[in-house]
Amino acid sequence: MQTERPINKKNNMRALPPRNVVRTSHRTNNPKQGKQKKLKKKRSVWRIFRIVAAIFLLVGSLGAGWLFLTPSGTEMRFLIADTLITTQHRHWAKYIIGQAELDKRVQEYWARFERMGDEKSTIDINKPSVAEQAKKPLVEYKEVSGTGATGASFSGYLMIVNDPTKIRIGVPGKVGRGEKVSSMVKRTGALAGVNGGGFADPNWEGNGFKPIGVVINDGKMYYNGVGKQNTQIVGIDKDGKMVAGNFKVSELLEMGVKEAVTFQPRMIVNGKGQIRNHADGWGIAPRTVMGQRKDGAILFLVIDGRQPHSIGADLYDCQKIMLENGAVIAANLDGGSSTVLVEKDGVIKNSPSSQYGERYLPTAFLVFEHPEDANIPNIWEGMRPSDIDPSKW
């Protein structure tokens, strides 16, 4: 005899006795369905790839149109090209502006630099007395920073030498190769040093021993690579006044130039900046600049570049910093991978951009407590420039 199942009063339905429920999987081992799923995944990945590629193509097309068809884009192209010109990859600039435009731009720069060195400096330097100078430290350091033409930041140091007569040109200690500035500082007992003039550097692999232009040390011509031609010099005369600009080699010693190297351009003369804007700033790079205030103090500006913490600066940026710090005359020194600022005992204060560390250089501006005691012999004595192989280590 069958019995009725109890009624669930709550929902007026008959309650079912509990029982074990066996759940069955709906998965299948059908190989066709597995292949279809894999195919769908591949199609999905490929669809995403095509969308991303299309976006990049669109952005690239818009970017190319901006670079080549708008005034601001053209300005950016020339800034990129100018930056490449200051590196060992100068030939890459032709892909940005074309070879003809590259050659034209380099020639225009050199012609403009020559003209910037022609105006005669007329400002008198009011060097403080010995008693007044004794109240100041010989060397002071100041951190500097700014934002360049691209909106990226740069940073570096300003070294202030309060007595301009304490500066000498350092040269290598061995024949046949340049010397690191840190080594020059340690070897000579200098208080500080920065890189100086340019040098022959074939394929950016030069040995740093063959200077470009002239080198004058303690009022003597140590090296003359231009003969009787004019050259753009950066240096100091016997009275501690900075001398920079375009001069005949024959008149340099007659003018009383005591320490000097060849480089350009002169950026400030008679208190006026010569670089008109960022477009004339010769690209973004590590920079070394020398200047002088009206009170006689020498300013060495060192800007790091080609690194995350500091992209580098153009000459207009450097000119602005020098003017803000009272420079009445200023000139560019060798920069790029050569830029370095060294403290006492050879300690490097800035961050050189070269992946191989400090470069071997032919000259440096060194600061001494007693410059008259510095032993700096002429390493090029008796050598002709044509006899020096700048690529042989």
C-alpha positions as CSV (number, residue, x, y, z in Angstrom):
1,M,0.0,0.0,0.0
2,Q,1.4,3.4,-1.0
3,T,1.7,6.2,1.6
4,E,1.4,9.8,0.6
5,R,4.4,12.1,0.8
6,P,4.3,14.8,3.4
7,I,3.1,18.2,2.3
8,N,5.3,21.2,2.8
9,K,3.0,23.6,4.3
10,K,5.2,26.6,3.5
11,N,4.8,26.4,-0.2
12,N,1.9,23.9,-0.3
13,M,4.0,21.4,-2.3
14,R,4.9,17.9,-1.5
15,A,8.4,17.7,0.0
16,L,10.7,15.3,-1.8
17,P,13.0,13.1,0.2
18,P,16.7,14.0,-0.1
19,R,18.7,11.9,-2.5
20,N,22.2,11.9,-4.0
21,V,22.4,14.0,-7.1
22,V,25.0,13.0,-9.6
23,R,26.1,16.0,-11.7
24,T,27.2,15.2,-15.1
25,S,29.7,17.3,-17.0
26,H,28.6,19.0,-20.2
27,R,32.2,19.1,-21.5
28,T,32.9,17.3,-24.7
29,N,36.0,15.8,-26.1
30,N,34.8,16.6,-29.6
31,P,38.0,17.6,-31.5
32,K,36.1,19.8,-33.9
33,Q,34.8,22.1,-31.1
34,G,38.4,22.4,-29.7
35,K,39.8,23.5,-33.0
36,Q,37.0,26.0,-33.4
37,K,37.8,27.6,-30.1
38,K,41.5,27.9,-30.9
39,L,40.6,29.4,-34.3
40,K,38.4,32.0,-32.6
41,K,41.2,32.9,-30.2
42,K,43.6,33.4,-33.1
43,R,41.1,35.5,-35.0
44,S,40.5,37.6,-31.9
45,V,44.3,38.2,-31.4
46,W,44.7,39.0,-35.1
47,R,41.8,41.4,-34.9
48,I,43.4,43.2,-31.9
49,F,46.7,43.4,-33.7
50,R,45.1,44.9,-36.8
51,I,43.3,47.5,-34.7
52,V,46.6,48.4,-32.9
53,A,48.5,48.5,-36.2
54,A,45.8,50.8,-37.7
55,I,46.0,53.1,-34.7
56,F,49.8,53.3,-35.0
57,L,49.5,53.9,-38.7
58,L,47.0,56.7,-38.2
59,V,49.1,58.3,-35.5
60,G,52.2,57.9,-37.6
61,S,50.5,59.5,-40.6
62,L,49.2,62.4,-38.5
63,G,52.7,62.8,-36.9
64,A,54.4,62.8,-40.3
65,G,51.9,65.3,-41.6
66,W,52.5,67.5,-38.6
67,L,56.3,67.2,-38.9
68,F,56.4,68.0,-42.6
69,L,53.4,70.1,-43.3
70,T,53.1,72.5,-40.3
71,P,55.4,75.3,-39.1
72,S,55.7,73.9,-35.6
73,G,56.5,70.4,-37.0
74,T,59.2,71.9,-39.3
75,E,60.7,73.6,-36.3
76,M,60.8,70.3,-34.4
77,R,62.4,68.5,-37.4
78,F,65.2,71.1,-37.5
79,L,65.6,70.8,-33.7
80,I,66.0,67.0,-34.0
81,A,68.5,67.5,-36.9
82,D,70.5,70.1,-35.0
83,T,70.7,67.7,-32.0
84,L,72.0,64.9,-34.2
85,I,74.6,67.3,-35.8
86,T,76.2,67.6,-32.3
87,T,76.6,63.8,-32.0
88,Q,78.5,61.1,-33.6
89,H,75.4,60.3,-35.6
90,R,75.4,63.5,-37.6
91,H,74.7,61.6,-40.9
92,W,71.3,60.6,-39.5
93,A,70.1,64.2,-39.8
94,K,69.9,63.8,-43.5
95,Y,66.9,61.4,-43.0
96,I,65.1,64.2,-41.1
97,I,65.8,67.3,-43.3
98,G,67.7,65.9,-46.4
99,Q,71.4,66.0,-47.2
100,A,71.3,69.3,-49.1
101,E,69.5,71.0,-46.2
102,L,71.9,69.4,-43.7
103,D,74.9,70.7,-45.5
104,K,73.3,74.2,-45.9
105,R,72.4,74.3,-42.2
106,V,75.9,73.3,-41.0
107,Q,77.4,76.0,-43.3
108,E,75.0,78.6,-42.0
109,Y,75.8,77.8,-38.4
110,W,79.5,78.1,-38.9
111,A,79.1,81.4,-40.8
112,R,76.8,82.8,-38.1
113,F,79.3,81.7,-35.4
114,E,82.1,83.5,-37.2
115,R,80.1,86.7,-37.3
116,M,79.2,86.3,-33.6
117,G,82.9,86.5,-32.8
118,D,83.6,89.7,-34.6
119,E,82.2,92.4,-32.3
120,K,84.8,94.0,-30.1
121,S,84.4,93.6,-26.4
122,T,84.4,97.0,-24.7
123,I,83.2,96.3,-21.1
124,D,85.8,96.8,-18.4
125,I,86.2,94.2,-15.7
126,N,86.3,95.7,-12.2
127,K,88.4,93.0,-10.5
128,P,88.1,93.3,-6.7
129,S,91.1,93.9,-4.5
130,V,93.2,91.1,-2.9
131,A,91.6,91.9,0.4
132,E,88.1,91.7,-1.0
133,Q,88.9,88.4,-2.8
134,A,90.2,87.0,0.4
135,K,86.7,87.2,1.9
136,K,85.3,84.8,-0.7
137,P,86.1,81.2,-1.3
138,L,88.2,80.7,-4.5
139,V,85.7,78.2,-5.9
140,E,81.9,78.0,-5.4
141,Y,79.3,75.7,-6.8
142,K,75.7,76.4,-7.7
143,E,73.1,73.9,-8.9
144,V,71.2,75.0,-12.0
145,S,68.1,73.6,-13.9
146,G,65.6,74.6,-16.4
147,T,63.1,73.5,-19.1
148,G,64.2,73.4,-22.7
149,A,62.5,74.0,-26.1
150,T,60.8,70.6,-26.0
151,G,59.5,71.0,-22.5
152,A,61.9,68.5,-21.1
153,S,64.1,69.4,-18.1
154,F,67.8,69.7,-17.8
155,S,70.2,70.2,-14.9
156,G,73.8,70.9,-14.1
157,Y,76.2,73.1,-12.2
158,L,77.7,76.6,-12.3
159,M,81.2,76.7,-11.0
160,I,82.2,80.2,-9.9
161,V,85.9,81.1,-9.7
162,N,86.2,84.4,-7.8
163,D,89.8,85.1,-8.9
164,P,90.3,84.8,-12.6
165,T,94.1,84.8,-12.3
166,K,94.0,81.4,-10.6
167,I,93.1,79.6,-13.8
168,R,95.5,77.7,-16.1
169,I,95.1,75.5,-19.2
170,G,95.8,71.8,-18.4
171,V,97.3,69.5,-21.1
172,P,98.0,65.8,-21.2
173,G,100.9,64.3,-19.3
174,K,102.0,61.8,-22.0
175,V,102.7,62.1,-25.7
176,G,100.3,60.4,-28.1
177,R,97.0,60.5,-26.2
178,G,94.7,62.9,-24.3
179,E,94.0,62.7,-20.6
180,K,90.9,62.6,-18.5
181,V,90.2,65.9,-16.7
182,S,89.9,64.0,-13.4
183,S,93.4,62.7,-14.0
184,M,94.7,66.2,-14.9
185,V,93.3,67.6,-11.6
186,K,94.8,64.8,-9.5
187,R,98.2,64.9,-11.3
188,T,98.7,68.7,-11.1
189,G,97.1,69.2,-7.7
190,A,94.4,71.5,-9.1
191,L,91.3,72.4,-7.0
192,A,88.9,71.9,-9.9
193,G,88.7,71.6,-13.6
194,V,86.3,71.5,-16.6
195,N,86.9,70.3,-20.2
196,G,88.4,72.8,-22.6
197,G,88.7,73.1,-26.4
198,G,87.9,70.8,-29.3
199,F,90.1,68.1,-30.8
200,A,90.4,66.0,-34.0
201,D,88.1,63.1,-33.4
202,P,87.8,60.8,-36.5
203,N,84.6,58.6,-36.3
204,W,84.3,59.8,-32.6
205,E,87.1,57.4,-31.7
206,G,89.9,59.9,-31.5
207,N,92.7,59.6,-29.0
208,G,92.2,63.2,-27.7
209,F,95.7,64.3,-28.4
210,K,95.4,66.6,-31.4
211,P,93.7,69.9,-30.5
212,I,91.7,72.0,-33.0
213,G,93.1,75.5,-33.4
214,V,95.5,76.8,-30.8
215,V,96.5,76.2,-27.2
216,I,98.1,79.0,-25.2
217,N,99.5,78.2,-21.7
218,D,101.1,80.8,-19.4
219,G,101.4,83.3,-22.3
220,K,103.2,80.8,-24.5
221,M,101.9,79.2,-27.8
222,Y,101.8,75.5,-26.9
223,Y,100.1,74.4,-30.1
224,N,99.1,76.1,-33.4
225,G,97.1,74.1,-35.8
226,V,95.8,77.0,-38.0
227,G,99.0,78.8,-39.0
228,K,98.4,82.5,-39.6
229,Q,94.7,82.2,-40.1
230,N,92.1,83.6,-37.7
231,T,90.7,81.4,-35.0
232,Q,87.9,81.7,-32.4
233,I,89.4,81.5,-29.0
234,V,88.1,81.3,-25.4
235,G,90.6,82.3,-22.7
236,I,91.9,84.8,-20.2
237,D,94.5,87.6,-20.5
238,K,97.3,88.4,-18.1
239,D,95.1,90.8,-16.2
240,G,92.4,88.2,-15.6
241,K,90.0,89.5,-18.3
242,M,88.2,86.9,-20.3
243,V,88.9,87.0,-24.0
244,A,86.6,85.3,-26.6
245,G,85.9,85.8,-30.2
246,N,87.6,85.8,-33.7
247,F,91.2,86.8,-33.7
248,K,94.4,86.6,-35.8
249,V,96.8,84.1,-34.3
250,S,99.6,86.7,-34.6
251,E,97.8,89.2,-32.3
252,L,96.9,86.8,-29.5
253,L,100.2,87.0,-27.7
254,E,100.5,90.7,-28.4
255,M,97.1,91.1,-26.7
256,G,98.5,89.5,-23.6
257,V,96.4,86.4,-23.9
258,K,97.7,84.1,-21.1
259,E,95.5,81.0,-21.2
260,A,93.3,80.0,-24.2
261,V,91.9,77.3,-26.4
262,T,90.0,77.4,-29.7
263,F,86.2,76.9,-29.7
264,Q,83.0,78.7,-30.6
265,P,80.6,80.5,-30.7
266,R,80.9,83.5,-28.4
267,M,77.4,83.8,-27.0
268,I,77.5,87.0,-25.0
269,V,79.4,90.1,-25.7
270,N,79.2,93.5,-24.0
271,G,76.4,92.1,-21.8
272,K,74.2,91.2,-24.8
273,G,73.1,87.7,-25.9
274,Q,73.9,86.7,-29.4
275,I,71.7,83.6,-29.7
276,R,68.2,84.9,-30.8
277,N,66.0,82.0,-29.9
278,H,65.8,78.2,-29.4
279,A,65.8,77.7,-33.2
280,D,69.3,79.1,-33.3
281,G,70.5,77.1,-30.3
282,W,72.3,74.3,-32.2
283,G,70.3,71.4,-30.8
284,I,70.0,69.8,-27.4
285,A,73.2,68.3,-25.9
286,P,75.4,68.2,-22.8
287,R,77.0,71.7,-22.6
288,T,80.1,73.4,-21.2
289,V,80.2,77.2,-21.3
290,M,82.6,79.8,-19.9
291,G,81.7,83.4,-19.0
292,Q,82.8,86.3,-16.8
293,R,80.9,88.7,-14.5
294,K,81.8,92.4,-14.4
295,D,83.4,91.8,-11.0
296,G,85.9,89.5,-12.6
297,A,84.5,86.2,-11.4
298,I,84.8,83.4,-14.0
299,L,81.7,81.3,-14.5
300,F,81.8,77.7,-15.8
301,L,78.4,76.3,-16.7
302,V,78.2,72.5,-17.1
303,I,74.8,70.9,-18.2
304,D,74.3,67.2,-18.2
305,G,72.5,65.6,-21.2
306,R,71.3,62.5,-23.0
307,Q,70.2,61.0,-19.7
308,P,66.9,60.5,-17.9
309,H,67.6,63.2,-15.2
310,S,68.7,65.7,-17.8
311,I,68.0,65.7,-21.6
312,G,70.5,68.5,-22.3
313,A,70.3,72.1,-23.3
314,D,70.7,74.3,-26.4
315,L,72.9,77.3,-26.6
316,Y,69.9,79.7,-26.0
317,D,69.2,77.9,-22.7
318,C,72.9,78.3,-21.7
319,Q,73.0,81.9,-22.7
320,K,69.9,82.6,-20.6
321,I,71.5,81.0,-17.5
322,M,74.7,83.0,-18.0
323,L,72.9,86.3,-18.4
324,E,70.8,85.6,-15.2
325,N,74.1,85.0,-13.3
326,G,75.6,88.3,-14.4
327,A,77.8,87.2,-17.3
328,V,78.9,90.1,-19.6
329,I,80.8,87.8,-21.9
330,A,80.5,84.1,-22.5
331,A,81.5,81.5,-25.0
332,N,80.8,77.9,-25.8
333,L,83.4,75.2,-25.0
334,D,83.5,71.6,-26.2
335,G,80.4,69.8,-25.0
336,G,78.6,66.5,-25.7
337,S,80.5,63.5,-24.3
338,S,83.4,65.7,-23.4
339,T,81.4,67.8,-20.8
340,V,82.7,67.2,-17.3
341,L,83.2,69.1,-14.1
342,V,85.8,67.8,-11.6
343,E,86.4,68.8,-8.0
344,K,89.5,68.5,-5.9
345,D,91.2,65.0,-5.9
346,G,89.7,64.1,-9.2
347,V,86.1,63.7,-8.0
348,I,83.6,64.1,-10.9
349,K,80.8,66.4,-9.8
350,N,78.4,66.1,-12.8
351,S,77.3,63.0,-14.8
352,P,79.2,62.7,-18.1
353,S,77.0,61.3,-20.9
354,S,79.5,58.9,-22.5
355,Q,78.7,55.3,-21.9
356,Y,82.4,54.6,-21.6
357,G,82.9,57.3,-18.9
358,E,85.2,60.3,-19.1
359,R,86.8,61.1,-22.4
360,Y,90.5,61.6,-23.1
361,L,90.9,65.3,-23.9
362,P,93.8,67.6,-25.0
363,T,92.9,70.6,-22.8
364,A,91.1,71.6,-19.7
365,F,90.6,74.8,-17.6
366,L,92.2,74.1,-14.2
367,V,91.9,76.1,-11.0
368,F,94.9,76.4,-8.7
369,E,95.5,78.0,-5.3
370,H,99.0,78.9,-6.6
371,P,98.9,78.7,-10.4
372,E,102.5,80.0,-10.6
373,D,103.7,76.7,-9.1
374,A,101.7,74.4,-11.5
375,N,104.0,72.2,-13.6
376,I,102.4,72.0,-17.0
377,P,105.1,71.3,-19.7
378,N,104.4,71.7,-23.4
379,I,103.6,68.1,-24.5
380,W,103.5,69.1,-28.2
381,E,106.9,70.9,-28.2
382,G,108.8,70.1,-31.4
383,M,105.8,68.3,-33.0
384,R,104.0,69.5,-36.2
385,P,100.2,69.1,-36.3
386,S,100.6,67.1,-39.5
387,D,102.7,64.5,-37.7
388,I,100.0,63.7,-35.1
389,D,97.7,60.8,-35.9
390,P,94.5,61.5,-34.0
391,S,93.2,58.0,-34.4
392,K,96.2,56.1,-33.2
393,W,96.3,55.2,-29.5
